[in-house]
């Protein structure tokens, strides 16, 4: 049975509300990510400061921009290699954390769909399946395949995006070589426009593909390659329904963020000339950030639950 968009959204809401602790796991993920980013910032800044102090960095004074850049890279190759590898490692850690949390969430929402009947009248309690043990077992079982789903799908997107980047880069290099200011401005603006025209639809399609593949991976217990193949085939065959659900939830997410941001905006506009003002209104900033994060994570859970409602156990 193919559910209507309204039915999918309604089941997603009920499943999200019934299994509300899943939202808290995503809030915890946010704090973990913040801690990893703090460590990353220290790991990036400290080596650069040490290197600058030991080697007394000086910028080249002769040559064009490309020659100066190559000279800087050559003189500090070890440092830049370390920074590149460090950034890659941090990125993989963040992807692994996100895969772990999303694997647990997908397990809950897939099981909620299995528990709830296909009926016109549904109650929230029919979707309630959350236990910490169920979430943890799902996260441990599927985080690695989901990790490879993220890496595989977004790597394909990056390869596709290399085409407009290469075109824009080649045209920019030609304009710089010609020393034509008008051409440089035109090529730069055109390159940015080309990247937006290609990048935005590409990101949307890949995001739908990834979310579908994640649910298929958990619901059917398949490996990452099979989940990606099935996710692409099924989301493409039923693209309009998946796109509308994704788009509507995106609008709700943006609207909720705007409403909460506007509600707490007056507290950030009040001038804090005295310490007691900061003590009084500082907690409101923390509350605002927490509520906006919780709302964003709740909408993210709603999206996962909706995709679970659109995915059959077996095709």
C-alpha positions as CSV (number, residue, x, y, z in Angstrom):
1,X,0.0,0.0,0.0
2,X,1.3,3.4,-1.0
3,X,0.5,6.0,1.8
4,X,-0.6,9.5,0.9
5,X,1.7,12.5,1.8
6,X,-0.8,13.6,4.5
7,X,-0.8,10.1,6.0
8,X,3.0,9.9,5.9
9,X,3.3,13.3,7.7
10,X,0.6,12.3,10.3
11,X,2.3,9.0,11.1
12,X,5.6,10.7,11.3
13,X,4.3,13.2,13.8
14,X,2.7,10.5,16.0
15,X,5.9,8.3,15.9
16,X,8.1,11.3,16.8
17,X,5.9,12.3,19.7
18,X,5.5,8.8,21.0
19,X,9.3,8.2,20.9
20,X,10.3,11.7,22.1
21,X,13.5,10.4,23.9
22,X,15.1,10.0,20.5
23,X,15.1,13.8,20.3
24,X,17.2,13.9,23.4
25,X,19.8,11.6,21.9
26,X,20.2,14.0,19.1
27,X,20.7,16.9,21.5
28,X,23.4,14.9,23.3
29,X,25.0,14.4,19.8
30,X,25.1,18.2,19.5
31,X,27.1,18.5,22.7
32,X,29.4,15.7,21.7
33,X,30.0,17.5,18.3
34,X,30.7,20.7,20.2
35,X,33.3,19.0,22.3
36,X,35.0,17.4,19.2
37,X,35.1,20.8,17.5
38,X,36.7,22.4,20.6
39,X,39.4,19.7,20.5
40,X,39.8,20.2,16.7
41,X,40.2,24.0,17.2
42,X,43.0,23.4,19.7
43,X,44.6,20.8,17.5
44,X,44.6,23.2,14.5
45,X,45.7,26.4,16.3
46,X,48.4,25.2,18.6
47,X,50.6,23.5,15.9
48,X,50.3,26.7,13.7
49,X,51.3,28.9,16.6
50,X,54.2,26.7,17.5
51,X,55.4,26.5,13.9
52,X,55.1,30.2,13.5
53,X,57.2,30.8,16.7
54,X,59.9,28.2,15.8
55,X,60.3,29.0,12.1
56,X,59.5,32.7,12.2
57,X,57.2,32.7,9.2
58,X,57.7,35.3,6.5
59,X,55.6,35.8,3.4
60,X,57.2,35.9,0.0
61,X,57.6,39.4,-1.4
62,X,58.1,38.5,-5.1
63,X,56.3,36.6,-7.7
64,X,52.6,36.3,-8.7
65,X,49.9,34.9,-6.5
66,X,50.3,31.3,-7.7
67,X,54.1,31.3,-7.1
68,X,53.7,32.8,-3.7
69,X,51.1,30.1,-2.7
70,X,53.3,27.3,-4.0
71,X,56.3,28.7,-2.1
72,X,54.4,28.8,1.1
73,X,53.1,25.3,0.6
74,X,56.6,24.0,-0.2
75,X,58.2,25.7,2.8
76,X,55.6,24.4,5.3
77,X,54.6,21.1,3.6
78,X,54.8,19.1,6.8
79,X,52.5,21.5,8.7
80,X,49.9,21.6,5.9
81,X,50.0,17.8,5.6
82,X,49.3,17.5,9.3
83,X,46.4,20.0,9.1
84,X,44.9,18.2,6.1
85,X,45.1,14.8,7.8
86,X,43.8,16.2,11.1
87,X,40.8,17.8,9.4
88,X,40.1,14.5,7.6
89,X,40.2,12.6,10.9
90,X,37.9,15.1,12.7
91,X,35.5,14.9,9.8
92,X,35.4,11.1,9.9
93,X,34.8,11.2,13.6
94,X,31.9,13.6,13.3
95,X,30.4,11.5,10.5
96,X,30.8,8.3,12.7
97,X,29.0,10.0,15.6
98,X,26.2,11.2,13.4
99,X,25.9,7.7,11.8
100,X,25.7,6.1,15.3
101,X,22.9,8.4,16.5
102,X,20.9,8.2,13.3
103,X,21.2,4.4,13.3
104,X,19.6,4.3,16.7
105,X,16.9,6.7,15.6
106,X,16.1,4.8,12.4
107,X,15.8,1.6,14.4
108,X,13.2,3.1,16.7
109,X,11.1,4.6,13.9
110,X,11.3,1.5,11.8
111,X,10.1,-0.6,14.7
112,X,7.4,2.0,15.5
113,X,6.0,1.6,11.9
114,X,6.0,-2.2,12.4
115,X,4.1,-1.8,15.7
116,X,1.4,0.7,14.4
117,X,-1.4,-0.6,12.3
118,X,-2.6,0.8,8.9
119,X,-5.7,2.4,10.2
120,X,-7.6,5.6,9.7
121,X,-7.7,6.3,13.4
122,X,-4.3,6.1,15.1
123,X,-3.2,6.9,18.5
124,X,0.3,8.1,19.6
125,X,0.6,5.2,22.0
126,X,0.5,2.7,19.1
127,X,3.9,4.0,17.9
128,X,5.6,3.9,21.3
129,X,8.5,1.5,21.1
130,X,11.5,3.4,22.5
131,X,13.8,1.8,25.0
132,X,17.4,2.8,25.5
133,X,18.4,-0.8,24.9
134,X,16.5,-0.9,21.6
135,X,18.1,2.4,20.5
136,X,21.6,1.3,21.6
137,X,21.3,-2.1,19.9
138,X,20.2,-0.5,16.7
139,X,23.0,2.1,16.8
140,X,25.6,-0.6,17.3
141,X,24.3,-2.8,14.6
142,X,23.9,-0.3,11.8
143,X,26.3,2.6,12.5
144,X,29.1,1.3,10.2
145,X,26.9,0.6,7.1
146,X,25.3,4.0,7.6
147,X,28.8,5.6,8.0
148,X,29.7,4.1,4.5
149,X,26.3,5.3,3.1
150,X,27.1,8.9,4.1
151,X,30.7,8.6,2.7
152,X,29.6,6.9,-0.5
153,X,26.7,9.1,-1.4
154,X,28.4,12.4,-0.6
155,X,31.6,11.3,-2.3
156,X,29.5,10.9,-5.5
157,X,28.1,14.3,-5.0
158,X,31.6,15.8,-4.6
159,X,32.8,14.1,-7.8
160,X,29.8,15.6,-9.7
161,X,30.5,19.0,-8.2
162,X,34.1,18.9,-9.4
163,X,32.8,19.4,-12.9
164,X,31.5,23.0,-12.4
165,X,34.4,23.7,-10.0
166,X,36.9,22.7,-12.7
167,X,35.1,24.8,-15.3
168,X,35.0,27.9,-13.0
169,X,38.6,27.4,-12.1
170,X,39.8,27.1,-15.7
171,X,37.9,30.2,-16.7
172,X,39.2,32.1,-13.6
173,X,42.8,31.1,-14.4
174,X,42.3,32.3,-18.0
175,X,40.9,35.7,-16.8
176,X,43.8,36.2,-14.3
177,X,46.3,35.3,-17.0
178,X,44.8,37.8,-19.3
179,X,44.9,40.4,-16.6
180,X,41.4,41.5,-17.5
181,X,39.5,42.9,-14.5
182,X,36.1,42.8,-16.2
183,X,36.7,39.2,-17.2
184,X,37.8,38.2,-13.7
185,X,34.7,39.8,-12.1
186,X,32.4,38.2,-14.7
187,X,34.0,34.7,-14.5
188,X,33.9,34.8,-10.7
189,X,30.2,35.8,-10.5
190,X,29.4,33.3,-13.2
191,X,31.3,30.5,-11.4
192,X,29.5,31.2,-8.2
193,X,26.2,31.1,-10.0
194,X,27.1,27.9,-11.7
195,X,28.0,26.2,-8.4
196,X,24.7,27.3,-6.9
197,X,22.7,26.1,-9.9
198,X,24.3,22.7,-9.7
199,X,25.1,22.4,-6.0
200,X,21.6,23.2,-4.5
201,X,19.6,20.6,-6.5
202,X,22.4,18.1,-6.2
203,X,22.5,18.5,-2.4
204,X,18.7,18.1,-2.2
205,X,18.7,14.9,-4.3
206,X,21.6,13.4,-2.4
207,X,20.0,14.2,1.0
208,X,16.8,12.4,-0.1
209,X,18.8,9.5,-1.4
210,X,20.9,9.2,1.8
211,X,17.8,9.3,4.1
212,X,16.1,6.6,2.0
213,X,19.2,4.4,2.0
214,X,19.6,4.7,5.8
215,X,16.0,3.5,6.4
216,X,16.4,0.7,3.9
217,X,19.7,-0.4,5.6
218,X,18.0,-0.6,9.0
219,X,14.6,-1.9,7.9
220,X,16.0,-4.7,5.7
221,X,19.3,-5.3,7.3
222,X,21.3,-4.9,4.1
223,X,24.9,-3.6,3.6
224,X,25.7,-0.1,2.5
225,X,26.1,-0.9,-1.3
226,X,22.7,-2.6,-1.5
227,X,21.1,0.1,0.6
228,X,22.5,2.8,-1.7
229,X,21.3,0.9,-4.8
230,X,17.8,0.3,-3.5
231,X,17.6,3.8,-2.0
232,X,18.4,5.4,-5.3
233,X,16.0,3.1,-7.3
234,X,13.1,3.6,-4.9
235,X,13.5,7.3,-4.2
236,X,13.8,7.9,-8.0
237,X,10.7,5.8,-8.8
238,X,8.7,7.7,-6.1
239,X,10.6,11.0,-6.2
240,X,7.7,13.4,-6.0
241,X,6.3,12.0,-2.8
242,X,9.8,11.9,-1.1
243,X,10.6,15.4,-2.4
244,X,7.3,16.9,-1.2
245,X,7.7,15.4,2.3
246,X,11.4,16.5,2.5
247,X,10.5,20.0,1.2
248,X,7.5,20.5,3.6
249,X,9.5,19.4,6.6
250,X,12.3,21.7,5.6
251,X,9.9,24.6,5.5
252,X,8.6,23.7,9.0
253,X,12.2,23.5,10.3
254,X,13.0,26.9,8.9
255,X,9.8,28.4,10.2
256,X,10.2,26.9,13.7
257,X,13.8,28.3,13.9
258,X,12.6,31.7,12.8
259,X,9.7,31.8,15.3
260,X,12.0,30.8,18.2
261,X,14.7,33.2,17.1
262,X,12.3,36.1,16.9
263,X,10.8,35.2,20.3
264,X,14.1,35.6,22.0
265,X,15.6,38.3,19.8
266,X,14.6,41.2,22.2
267,X,16.9,39.7,24.9
268,X,19.9,39.8,22.6
269,X,19.1,43.4,21.6
270,X,19.1,44.8,25.1
271,X,22.3,46.7,25.8
272,X,24.3,45.0,28.6
273,X,26.0,48.0,30.2
274,X,26.2,46.4,33.6
275,X,27.2,43.0,34.9
276,X,23.8,42.4,36.4
277,X,22.1,42.7,33.0
278,X,24.4,40.0,31.7
279,X,23.6,37.8,34.7
280,X,19.9,38.4,34.2
281,X,19.6,37.9,30.4
282,X,22.5,35.5,29.8
283,X,20.5,32.4,30.7
284,X,17.9,33.5,28.2
285,X,20.4,33.2,25.4
286,X,21.2,29.7,26.6
287,X,17.5,28.8,26.8
288,X,17.0,30.2,23.3
289,X,19.9,28.1,21.9
290,X,18.6,25.0,23.6
291,X,15.1,25.4,22.4
292,X,16.1,26.1,18.8
293,X,18.4,23.1,18.9
294,X,15.6,20.9,20.3
295,X,13.1,22.1,17.7
296,X,15.6,21.4,14.9
297,X,16.3,17.9,16.2
298,X,12.6,17.2,16.6
299,X,12.0,18.1,13.0
300,X,15.0,16.0,12.0
301,X,13.4,13.0,13.9
302,X,10.1,13.7,12.1
303,X,11.9,13.4,8.8
304,X,13.3,10.1,9.7
305,X,10.0,8.8,10.9
306,X,8.3,10.0,7.7
307,X,10.8,8.2,5.5
308,X,10.3,5.1,7.6
309,X,6.5,5.4,6.9
310,X,7.3,5.5,3.1
311,X,9.6,2.5,3.1
312,X,8.3,-1.1,2.8
313,X,10.0,-4.0,4.5
314,X,10.8,-5.6,1.1
315,X,10.1,-4.3,-2.4
